[in-house]
Amino acid sequence: MKYALLFPLLFLISCHCKTEDELINITLPDCIQSIIIDPKASVGLKTVQAQKVNGNVHYWLNTDLTHVDGAEYIINNQCDTVCYFCGECQIPDCSKKYTSNWVLIWKN
């Protein structure tokens, strides 16, 4: 009985790691690189995290502004805003497609 639970757990862990490895090895798009190196554009930027959604990589520009009722934006490879998280606003429908499995790509 012990092993019946162990094998599915190991399978889930191995699948989860593969997805993270794929994302970690990606090169940041030029528009995100320019945000990171520009002191004015990156003010307050803590991390850039990524997640695949329908085969596309989305990037969360984490500024911790949701803690003070602000918004944090999720962008695509062209730096177009595709969604956002916010502290005290109505949760947008687009945020429902994201899981908690964000992968850290860059940290300040």
Stockholm file with secondary structure:
# STOCKHOLM 1.0

chainA/1-108         MKYALLFPLLFLISCHCKTEDELINITLPDCIQSIIIDPKASVGLKTVQAQKVNGNVHYWLNTDLTHVDGAEYIINNQCDTVCYFCGECQIPDCSKKYTSNWVLIWKN
#=GR chainA/1-108 SS CHHHHHHHHHHHHHHHHHHHHHHHTSCCCHHHHHHHHCTTTTTTCCEEEEEEETTEEEEEEECSGGGGTCEEEEECTTCCEEEEEESSSCCCGGGGGCCSCCEEEEEC
#=GC SS_cons         CHHHHHHHHHHHHHHHHHHHHHHHTSCCCHHHHHHHHCTTTTTTCCEEEEEEETTEEEEEEECSGGGGTCEEEEECTTCCEEEEEESSSCCCGGGGGCCSCCEEEEEC
//
